[in-house]
Amino acid sequence: MKKLVVFFAAIAMIFGVCGVSEATLISFLYEDGFENIDNSTGWSTDDAMLDLGVTSFSVLSEFGRVSSEGSADPSYLTQRGTRGLGIASGKEKDEVDRINYKEKLVITFNDPVFFHSVYLRSLFEETYNDQTFSEKARVNFFLGGIHLTSTLFDVYGSQTIGTGVGEVAIYPNLIADQVRFVIPDGGDETWALYSDFAVAKLEVESVPEPATMLLLGSGLLGLAGLRRKFKKS
């Protein structure tokens, strides 16, 4: 009986530890109430573009920072309440694009996090010079300055609806401390020259501290030992 009590206590401890860290939404959209953005005033609450007049701002109580990069100086961040973040220096003033300034929107965290999902908007099927293409975007993940992996967005949307929503679910074991949003380098291909998109939101989860991981590991080892004892008995 005592063994069973210890066994279930160990299970409760493990699930308790796992439940400490929950996924957190960071949203730049009016529909979500601008979740976990530190400077919560001065945001567009409709489809109008707002020049934020800054190249960076913090999120999650300064645990993370959003910043813009481009060859234009400065490359101010912009935002639309229905679509999300963009950069003011390029072809589309309210979106991230490649033409002329090769814009890049970067979100950096003080410590590594698990990535769960990323939302982009304003990816459409477009026609230029009688050529139809699907706009593309790339999301690059880094840890300690080292590139880990990339996800390519290639989404067909409908401009009559006007959102062009794209979502990708990231494997929950992907741990990174920085994510960069760019247009893929496609040379002179039409989609590379004219693709653009807005960063709408992302969902991350904090990584347990080493002490917590050690506790979790000890619990798992304890369960393994108890399981062997049960088999012997």
LINDANOR-V677630 format. One record per residue. SS is DSSP state (a for helix, b for strand, c for the rest). Layout:
<<SS> <SS>>
This chain:
<<c> <a> <a> <a> <a> <a> <a> <a> <a> <a> <a> <a> <a> <a> <a> <a> <a> <a> <c> <c> <c> <c> <c> <b> <b> <b> <b> <c> <c> <a> <a> <a> <c> <c> <c> <c> <b> <c> <c> <c> <c> <c> <c> <c> <c> <c> <c> <c> <b> <b> <b> <c> <c> <c> <c> <b> <b> <b> <b> <c> <c> <c> <c> <b> <b> <b> <b> <b> <b> <c> <c> <c> <c> <c> <c> <c> <b> <b> <b> <b> <c> <c> <c> <b> <b> <b> <b> <c> <c> <c> <c> <c> <c> <c> <b> <b> <b> <c> <c> <c> <c> <c> <c> <b> <b> <b> <b> <b> <b> <b> <b> <b> <b> <b> <b> <b> <b> <b> <b> <b> <b> <c> <c> <c> <b> <b> <b> <b> <c> <c> <b> <b> <b> <b> <c> <b> <b> <b> <b> <b> <b> <b> <b> <c> <c> <b> <b> <b> <b> <b> <b> <b> <b> <b> <c> <c> <c> <c> <c> <c> <c> <c> <c> <c> <c> <b> <b> <b> <b> <c> <c> <c> <c> <c> <b> <b> <b> <b> <b> <b> <b> <b> <c> <c> <c> <c> <c> <c> <c> <a> <a> <a> <a> <a> <c> <b> <b> <b> <b> <b> <b> <b> <b> <b> <b> <b> <c> <c> <c> <a> <a> <a> <a> <a> <a> <a> <a> <a> <a> <a> <a> <a> <a> <a> <a> <a> <a> <a> <a> <a> <a> <a> <c>>
